Amino acid sequence: MRKVNWGLLVTSGYADVAMKAKATSTTTEFVAVAHDDEQTARAYAGTHAIARSYGSYEELLKDDEVEAVFVALDPVDHAEWAVRALKAGKHVLVEKPFALTAADTEWVFDTAEAAGRQCIEGVMPRHHPQFLLAKKLVDEGRIGELRYIYAACTAGLPANYFRRFPERGGGGLLDLGSFALTAIRLFGGTPERVYAEEVRREGACDHNFAATLRMPGDVLAQFEVGQEVCRGDALEVVGTTGRLVLQDPWFCRDVTRLEVQRQGPPPHLDPVSEYLDVDPEGAYRCGEQYAVSRIQLDALSTAIAHGTPFPYGRTDAVEQARVIEALLASAAGEAPVRLEG
């Protein structure tokens, strides 16, 4: 398969993982980068071996060799520049969160459909074989009937980190919560009701955020995200007869096995663990550094090159935005919020 030529719109180092992952990709080539400062763009291109650099985003969108664009700007700018890229005839990958509202998400996908281009929200781990195997096991009933999902993503971020400022679209839910919520929806479906609590300082966004979600089929889900606490990543999917424990779920660094816990014998019923190889044939090369980002890029570039629909599109991104809006409304109103069907 030929490589797909990509351009990068960037304001920070948030796309660095993708830049490092491209070195081992056989499907993806980043040929251009744009920053709103020409010198910064030139330095970034040099650091990451990108052929061309531009001092404005508009210039990159005029580059005829660029087939697809990775929008890795401040979240507040995601929707606008995704629309501009689509109108310029480019396929688009938008870093999470896709947009700040469900209405903006609909706007971007309306533009994508009119332009006949693919548009995807970038949530890396759901493409990793650990997630693919976990979903298969849940769907096959290997842990019995699904009952509970728990997710966490916390970090002690620097005070000046761009995702801590509300005017730039920051906040724990929009940033780290995108991982947790995507996983909960992947395994549990569309939430029916949500209740959330947040901690925020005056004039700031939500630094710490926790929520309980009522899912279809009497399944409960809980997650916590935080920008000012000790680093922690967790994802467990619990059924009536077993539990899946996903290792390093959001960045999948050197993850090659999935832990399956099953209830042990009486009297204590202590769980017994089994470890399944997530990529027995080595097709995903999971042991490589930055594999989770490369796997996402490979999946997108393959879909673009072959002209095939991507499994995550409008419906998924709009639902994610709607649930985020409901969670924010619940936290602000200090009350549960029911999602409309």
BELPE-V505016 format. One record per residue. N is the residue number from 1. RES is the residue in one small letter. OMEGA is omega as a letter, one per 20 degrees, with the letter a starting at -180 (999 if undefined). Layout:
n = [N | N]
res = [RES | RES]
omega = [OMEGA | OMEGA]
//
This chain:
n = [1 | 2 | 3 | 4 | 5 | 6 | 7 | 8 | 9 | 10 | 11 | 12 | 13 | 14 | 15 | 16 | 17 | 18 | 19 | 20 | 21 | 22 | 23 | 24 | 25 | 26 | 27 | 28 | 29 | 30 | 31 | 32 | 33 | 34 | 35 | 36 | 37 | 38 | 39 | 40 | 41 | 42 | 43 | 44 | 45 | 46 | 47 | 48 | 49 | 50 | 51 | 52 | 53 | 54 | 55 | 56 | 57 | 58 | 59 | 60 | 61 | 62 | 63 | 64 | 65 | 66 | 67 | 68 | 69 | 70 | 71 | 72 | 73 | 74 | 75 | 76 | 77 | 78 | 79 | 80 | 81 | 82 | 83 | 84 | 85 | 86 | 87 | 88 | 89 | 90 | 91 | 92 | 93 | 94 | 95 | 96 | 97 | 98 | 99 | 100 | 101 | 102 | 103 | 104 | 105 | 106 | 107 | 108 | 109 | 110 | 111 | 112 | 113 | 114 | 115 | 116 | 117 | 118 | 119 | 120 | 121 | 122 | 123 | 124 | 125 | 126 | 127 | 128 | 129 | 130 | 131 | 132 | 133 | 134 | 135 | 136 | 137 | 138 | 139 | 140 | 141 | 142 | 143 | 144 | 145 | 146 | 147 | 148 | 149 | 150 | 151 | 152 | 153 | 154 | 155 | 156 | 157 | 158 | 159 | 160 | 161 | 162 | 163 | 164 | 165 | 166 | 167 | 168 | 169 | 170 | 171 | 172 | 173 | 174 | 175 | 176 | 177 | 178 | 179 | 180 | 181 | 182 | 183 | 184 | 185 | 186 | 187 | 188 | 189 | 190 | 191 | 192 | 193 | 194 | 195 | 196 | 197 | 198 | 199 | 200 | 201 | 202 | 203 | 204 | 205 | 206 | 207 | 208 | 209 | 210 | 211 | 212 | 213 | 214 | 215 | 216 | 217 | 218 | 219 | 220 | 221 | 222 | 223 | 224 | 225 | 226 | 227 | 228 | 229 | 230 | 231 | 232 | 233 | 234 | 235 | 236 | 237 | 238 | 239 | 240 | 241 | 242 | 243 | 244 | 245 | 246 | 247 | 248 | 249 | 250 | 251 | 252 | 253 | 254 | 255 | 256 | 257 | 258 | 259 | 260 | 261 | 262 | 263 | 264 | 265 | 266 | 267 | 268 | 269 | 270 | 271 | 272 | 273 | 274 | 275 | 276 | 277 | 278 | 279 | 280 | 281 | 282 | 283 | 284 | 285 | 286 | 287 | 288 | 289 | 290 | 291 | 292 | 293 | 294 | 295 | 296 | 297 | 298 | 299 | 300 | 301 | 302 | 303 | 304 | 305 | 306 | 307 | 308 | 309 | 310 | 311 | 312 | 313 | 314 | 315 | 316 | 317 | 318 | 319 | 320 | 321 | 322 | 323 | 324 | 325 | 326 | 327 | 328 | 329 | 330 | 331 | 332 | 333 | 334 | 335 | 336 | 337 | 338 | 339 | 340 | 341]
res = [m | r | k | v | n | w | g | l | l | v | t | s | g | y | a | d | v | a | m | k | a | k | a | t | s | t | t | t | e | f | v | a | v | a | h | d | d | e | q | t | a | r | a | y | a | g | t | h | a | i | a | r | s | y | g | s | y | e | e | l | l | k | d | d | e | v | e | a | v | f | v | a | l | d | p | v | d | h | a | e | w | a | v | r | a | l | k | a | g | k | h | v | l | v | e | k | p | f | a | l | t | a | a | d | t | e | w | v | f | d | t | a | e | a | a | g | r | q | c | i | e | g | v | m | p | r | h | h | p | q | f | l | l | a | k | k | l | v | d | e | g | r | i | g | e | l | r | y | i | y | a | a | c | t | a | g | l | p | a | n | y | f | r | r | f | p | e | r | g | g | g | g | l | l | d | l | g | s | f | a | l | t | a | i | r | l | f | g | g | t | p | e | r | v | y | a | e | e | v | r | r | e | g | a | c | d | h | n | f | a | a | t | l | r | m | p | g | d | v | l | a | q | f | e | v | g | q | e | v | c | r | g | d | a | l | e | v | v | g | t | t | g | r | l | v | l | q | d | p | w | f | c | r | d | v | t | r | l | e | v | q | r | q | g | p | p | p | h | l | d | p | v | s | e | y | l | d | v | d | p | e | g | a | y | r | c | g | e | q | y | a | v | s | r | i | q | l | d | a | l | s | t | a | i | a | h | g | t | p | f | p | y | g | r | t | d | a | v | e | q | a | r | v | i | e | a | l | l | a | s | a | a | g | e | a | p | v | r | l | e | g]
omega = [r | r | r | a | a | r | a | r | a | r | a | r | a | r | a | a | r | r | r | a | a | a | a | r | r | a | a | r | r | a | a | r | r | r | r | r | a | a | r | r | a | r | r | r | r | a | a | r | r | a | a | r | a | r | r | a | a | a | a | a | r | a | a | a | a | a | a | a | r | r | a | a | r | a | a | a | a | a | a | a | r | r | r | r | r | r | r | r | a | r | a | r | a | r | r | i | a | r | a | a | r | r | r | r | r | r | a | a | r | r | r | r | r | a | a | a | r | a | a | r | a | r | a | a | a | r | a | a | r | r | a | r | r | r | r | a | r | a | r | r | a | r | a | r | a | a | a | r | r | a | r | r | a | a | r | a | r | a | a | a | a | a | r | a | a | a | r | a | a | r | a | a | a | a | a | a | r | r | a | a | r | a | r | r | r | a | a | a | a | r | r | a | a | r | a | r | a | r | r | r | a | r | a | r | a | r | r | a | r | a | r | a | r | a | r | r | r | r | r | r | r | r | r | r | a | a | a | r | a | a | r | r | a | r | r | r | a | r | a | a | a | a | r | r | a | a | r | a | a | a | r | a | r | r | r | a | r | r | r | r | r | a | a | a | r | j | a | r | r | a | r | a | r | a | a | r | a | a | a | a | r | a | a | r | a | a | r | r | a | a | a | r | r | a | r | r | r | a | a | a | r | r | r | a | a | a | a | r | r | a | r | a | a | a | a | a | r | r | r | a | r | r | r | r | r | r | r | r | r | r | a | a | a | a | r | r | r | r | r | a | 999]
//
